[in-house]
Amino acid sequence: MTYLQPSNLAVGPEQHSMDRAVGGPETGDGMRDMAATAAPVIEARGLDLTFDTADGAVHALKDVNLSVAKGEFVSFIGPSGCGKTTFLRCIAALETPTSGTLTVNGMSADEARQKRAYGYVFQAAGLYPWRTISGNIRLPLEIMGFDKAEQFARVEKVLDLVELKGFGNKFPWQLSGGMQQRASIARALAFDADILLMDEPFGALDEIVRDRLNEELLKLWARTGKTIAFVTHSIPEAVYLSTKIVVMSPRPGRITDVIDSPLPRERPLDIRDSAAFIEIAHRVREGLRHGHGDEV
């Protein structure tokens, strides 16, 4: 499991206003038209990454080409070790590609990190046990140098966004696993970056809690208009959440399919029983099977 301490969190630009009300992205033809005309928020071209290890070179990513438009919800799915998290870490400038190009908001990934263009939600909530929930959420704001009044105002706003209002003075050990993950999301939202990177944030939760958080995440995305890159091992989760699903092969990680979802923006859980949902899930499953067949 890849894990960074909260003090290493990327933090977002001060000029964004937490008070803005932004509608969620369009879907269907509207989303495709936006993607065709707007400059991509994330763009990878011919991206390769090889790690040097004591046991020899490990080819993690191979010829990755992808464009992500503003406001899209993009899920990455593939077998363990296929490079999903590695690609997310490249976007966050936590890993450096061996070759190819990668831009985030038109800048290099490292420049975007310095400008605090994204929030990152890790597999584990990563909350400091000796700080309250509010204290954990305030941490990146303290690092940025926000004054106390602004810190507390932003904390209250994001606690409300993730439905944790009234829990700010609790400690992490007093909250369930699902509530801790919501606090982690709130921390990533506190500085209002336009991009949210999420690395299997619900993977360790039971199915009932996971379903609830999936619903809440879609509502949050609709309310904020963030561009979300989301890593998952779950086909139903990827199909339910996404406007675009990126299917990856076993190592070296390659993109075997990119699926633009035709599902409507409003998605009750029972949409998973619809013919359209089942058809997309089948295509994802076929993409994963095809990727295994091409394994080298």
C-alpha positions as CSV (number, residue, x, y, z in Angstrom):
1,M,0.0,0.0,0.0
2,T,1.3,3.4,-1.0
3,Y,1.0,5.9,1.9
4,L,2.2,9.4,2.6
5,Q,1.9,11.2,5.9
6,P,-0.7,14.1,5.9
7,S,2.1,16.6,6.0
8,N,3.0,15.6,2.4
9,L,-0.4,16.4,1.1
10,A,-0.6,18.7,-2.0
11,V,-2.5,21.8,-1.2
12,G,-4.5,24.1,-3.5
13,P,-4.3,27.7,-4.6
14,E,-5.6,30.4,-2.4
15,Q,-7.4,32.3,-5.2
16,H,-10.2,29.6,-5.4
17,S,-13.3,30.5,-3.4
18,M,-15.0,27.9,-1.3
19,D,-18.2,29.9,-1.6
20,R,-18.7,29.3,-5.3
21,A,-21.6,27.1,-6.4
22,V,-20.6,25.1,-9.4
23,G,-22.9,22.7,-11.2
24,G,-21.6,19.3,-12.1
25,P,-20.3,18.3,-15.5
26,E,-22.6,17.4,-18.3
27,T,-22.8,13.8,-19.6
28,G,-23.4,12.2,-22.9
29,D,-23.0,14.4,-26.0
30,G,-22.5,17.5,-23.9
31,M,-19.6,16.0,-22.1
32,R,-18.0,14.8,-25.4
33,D,-18.4,18.3,-27.0
34,M,-16.7,19.9,-24.0
35,A,-13.9,17.4,-24.1
36,A,-13.4,18.0,-27.8
37,T,-13.2,21.8,-27.5
38,A,-11.6,22.4,-24.1
39,A,-7.9,22.0,-23.3
40,P,-7.4,18.8,-21.4
41,V,-6.8,19.1,-17.6
42,I,-4.6,16.0,-17.7
43,E,-2.8,14.8,-20.8
44,A,-0.4,11.9,-21.2
45,R,1.4,11.1,-24.4
46,G,3.6,8.0,-24.9
47,L,4.2,7.8,-21.2
48,D,6.6,5.1,-20.0
49,L,8.0,4.4,-16.5
50,T,10.6,1.9,-15.5
51,F,11.8,1.4,-12.0
52,D,15.3,0.3,-11.2
53,T,15.3,-2.2,-8.4
54,A,17.8,-4.5,-6.7
55,D,16.3,-7.4,-8.7
56,G,16.5,-5.5,-12.0
57,A,14.3,-3.1,-14.0
58,V,10.5,-3.2,-13.5
59,H,8.5,-1.8,-16.5
60,A,5.5,-0.2,-14.7
61,L,3.9,1.8,-17.5
62,K,4.1,1.5,-21.3
63,D,3.0,3.9,-24.0
64,V,0.1,5.4,-21.9
65,N,-1.9,8.0,-23.9
66,L,-4.9,9.7,-22.3
67,S,-6.7,13.0,-22.2
68,V,-9.0,14.0,-19.3
69,A,-11.3,17.0,-19.7
70,K,-12.3,19.5,-17.1
71,G,-15.1,18.2,-14.9
72,E,-14.8,14.5,-15.9
73,F,-14.9,11.7,-13.4
74,V,-12.4,9.2,-14.7
75,S,-11.9,5.7,-13.1
76,F,-8.8,3.6,-13.6
77,I,-9.3,-0.2,-13.3
78,G,-7.0,-3.1,-13.9
79,P,-5.4,-6.0,-12.0
80,S,-3.1,-5.5,-9.0
81,G,0.3,-4.2,-10.1
82,C,-0.9,-2.9,-13.4
83,G,0.2,0.7,-12.8
84,K,-3.0,2.4,-11.8
85,T,-1.6,4.0,-8.7
86,T,1.7,4.6,-10.4
87,F,0.0,6.7,-13.0
88,L,-1.9,8.6,-10.4
89,R,1.4,9.3,-8.6
90,C,2.9,10.5,-11.9
91,I,0.0,13.0,-12.2
92,A,0.8,14.1,-8.6
93,A,4.6,14.4,-9.4
94,L,5.3,11.7,-6.8
95,E,6.9,9.5,-9.5
96,T,8.9,10.7,-12.6
97,P,8.1,9.0,-16.0
98,T,11.1,7.6,-17.8
99,S,9.9,8.9,-21.2
100,G,6.9,10.6,-22.8
101,T,5.0,13.7,-21.7
102,L,2.5,14.5,-19.0
103,T,0.8,17.8,-18.4
104,V,-1.6,18.9,-15.6
105,N,-3.5,22.1,-16.3
106,G,-1.1,22.8,-19.2
107,M,2.0,22.5,-16.9
108,S,4.4,19.8,-16.0
109,A,3.2,17.6,-13.2
110,D,5.9,19.1,-11.0
111,E,4.8,22.7,-11.7
112,A,1.2,21.7,-11.0
113,R,2.2,20.2,-7.7
114,Q,4.1,23.4,-6.8
115,K,1.0,25.4,-7.7
116,R,-1.1,23.0,-5.5
117,A,-3.4,22.1,-8.4
118,Y,-4.8,18.9,-6.8
119,G,-5.9,17.2,-3.7
120,Y,-4.9,13.6,-3.0
121,V,-7.0,11.0,-1.2
122,F,-5.0,7.9,-0.3
123,Q,-6.0,4.3,0.3
124,A,-5.8,4.8,4.1
125,A,-7.4,7.9,5.6
126,G,-4.0,8.9,7.1
127,L,-5.4,11.0,9.9
128,Y,-3.2,12.0,12.8
129,P,-4.8,10.2,15.9
130,W,-3.8,13.1,18.2
131,R,-5.5,15.7,16.2
132,T,-9.3,16.2,16.0
133,I,-11.1,15.8,12.7
134,S,-11.1,19.6,12.3
135,G,-7.4,19.7,13.2
136,N,-6.6,17.1,10.6
137,I,-8.6,19.0,7.9
138,R,-6.9,22.3,8.9
139,L,-3.4,20.8,8.5
140,P,-2.9,21.7,4.8
141,L,-4.4,25.1,5.4
142,E,-1.9,25.7,8.2
143,I,0.9,24.7,5.9
144,M,-0.4,27.2,3.3
145,G,-0.5,30.0,5.9
146,F,-4.2,30.7,5.9
147,D,-5.3,32.9,8.8
148,K,-7.2,31.2,11.6
149,A,-10.6,32.6,10.7
150,E,-10.3,31.3,7.1
151,Q,-9.1,27.9,8.3
152,F,-12.1,27.4,10.5
153,A,-14.5,28.7,7.9
154,R,-13.2,26.3,5.3
155,V,-13.2,23.4,7.7
156,E,-16.9,24.0,8.5
157,K,-17.8,24.2,4.9
158,V,-16.1,21.0,3.9
159,L,-17.4,19.1,6.9
160,D,-20.9,20.0,5.7
161,L,-20.0,18.9,2.1
162,V,-19.0,15.4,3.3
163,E,-21.9,15.2,5.8
164,L,-19.7,15.3,8.9
165,K,-21.1,18.5,10.4
166,G,-20.9,18.3,14.2
167,F,-18.0,15.8,14.2
168,G,-15.1,18.3,14.0
169,N,-14.2,18.0,17.6
170,K,-14.1,14.2,17.5
171,F,-10.8,12.2,17.2
172,P,-10.3,9.7,14.3
173,W,-10.6,6.7,16.7
174,Q,-14.1,7.9,17.6
175,L,-15.3,7.6,13.9
176,S,-16.1,4.6,11.8
177,G,-13.8,3.7,8.8
178,G,-16.3,5.3,6.4
179,M,-16.4,8.5,8.4
180,Q,-12.6,8.6,8.5
181,Q,-12.4,8.4,4.7
182,R,-15.0,11.2,4.4
183,A,-12.7,13.3,6.7
184,S,-9.8,12.5,4.4
185,I,-11.8,13.6,1.4
186,A,-12.7,16.8,3.3
187,R,-9.0,17.5,4.0
188,A,-8.3,17.2,0.3
189,L,-11.2,19.5,-0.5
190,A,-10.3,22.2,2.1
191,F,-8.0,24.1,-0.2
192,D,-10.4,23.9,-3.2
193,A,-8.1,22.5,-5.8
194,D,-9.8,21.8,-9.2
195,I,-8.5,18.2,-9.4
196,L,-9.1,15.4,-7.0
197,L,-6.9,12.3,-7.2
198,M,-8.4,9.3,-5.3
199,D,-6.4,6.1,-4.8
200,E,-8.9,3.3,-3.9
201,P,-10.3,5.3,-1.0
202,F,-13.2,2.9,-0.3
203,G,-11.3,-0.4,-1.0
204,A,-11.2,-1.5,2.6
205,L,-14.8,-0.7,3.4
206,D,-17.7,-3.2,3.5
207,E,-20.2,-3.2,0.6
208,I,-23.0,-1.3,2.4
209,V,-20.7,1.6,3.5
210,R,-19.0,1.6,0.1
211,D,-22.4,2.0,-1.7
212,R,-23.3,4.9,0.6
213,L,-20.0,6.6,0.0
214,N,-20.2,6.1,-3.7
215,E,-23.6,7.9,-3.7
216,E,-22.2,10.7,-1.5
217,L,-19.1,11.1,-3.8
218,L,-21.3,11.5,-6.9
219,K,-23.3,14.2,-5.0
220,L,-20.1,15.9,-4.0
221,W,-18.8,15.8,-7.6
222,A,-22.0,17.3,-8.9
223,R,-21.9,20.1,-6.3
224,T,-18.2,21.0,-6.8
225,G,-17.5,20.4,-10.5
226,K,-14.1,18.9,-9.6
227,T,-12.1,16.8,-12.1
228,I,-11.7,13.4,-10.4
229,A,-9.2,10.6,-11.2
230,F,-10.2,7.5,-9.2
231,V,-8.4,4.2,-8.9
232,T,-10.5,1.1,-8.2
233,H,-10.5,-2.7,-8.5
234,S,-14.3,-2.8,-8.6
235,I,-16.1,-3.0,-11.9
236,P,-19.5,-1.9,-10.5
237,E,-17.8,1.0,-8.7
238,A,-16.0,2.2,-11.8
239,V,-19.2,2.0,-13.9
240,Y,-21.4,3.6,-11.3
241,L,-19.1,6.6,-10.7
242,S,-17.5,7.5,-13.9
243,T,-18.0,9.5,-17.1
244,K,-15.0,7.7,-18.5
245,I,-13.5,4.3,-17.5
246,V,-9.9,3.6,-18.3
247,V,-9.1,-0.2,-18.5
248,M,-5.5,-1.2,-18.0
249,S,-3.5,-4.3,-18.7
250,P,-1.2,-6.2,-16.4
251,R,2.4,-4.9,-16.0
252,P,3.7,-3.2,-18.0
253,G,0.5,-1.1,-17.6
254,R,-1.1,-0.1,-20.9
255,I,-4.5,1.2,-21.6
256,T,-6.5,-1.5,-23.4
257,D,-9.8,0.5,-23.5
258,V,-11.3,3.9,-22.8
259,I,-15.1,3.8,-22.3
260,D,-17.2,7.0,-22.4
261,S,-20.2,6.3,-20.2
262,P,-23.7,7.0,-21.6
263,L,-25.3,6.9,-18.2
264,P,-27.2,10.0,-17.0
265,R,-25.7,12.3,-14.4
266,E,-28.3,11.4,-11.8
267,R,-27.5,7.8,-10.9
268,P,-29.5,6.0,-8.1
269,L,-27.9,2.8,-7.0
270,D,-30.6,0.7,-8.8
271,I,-29.2,2.0,-12.1
272,R,-26.8,-1.0,-11.6
273,D,-29.6,-3.3,-12.7
274,S,-30.2,-1.4,-16.0
275,A,-29.3,-2.9,-19.4
276,A,-27.0,0.1,-20.1
277,F,-25.0,-0.4,-16.8
278,I,-24.7,-4.2,-17.4
279,E,-23.5,-3.6,-21.0
280,I,-20.7,-1.2,-19.8
281,A,-19.7,-3.6,-17.1
282,H,-19.4,-6.3,-19.7
283,R,-17.2,-4.2,-21.8
284,V,-14.9,-3.4,-18.9
285,R,-14.7,-7.1,-18.1
286,E,-13.9,-7.9,-21.7
287,G,-11.2,-5.2,-21.7
288,L,-9.6,-6.7,-18.6
289,R,-9.7,-10.2,-20.1
290,H,-8.2,-8.9,-23.4
291,G,-5.5,-7.2,-21.4
292,H,-4.6,-10.5,-19.7
293,G,-4.5,-12.2,-23.1
294,D,-1.9,-9.6,-24.3
295,E,0.3,-9.9,-21.2
296,V,4.0,-10.0,-22.1
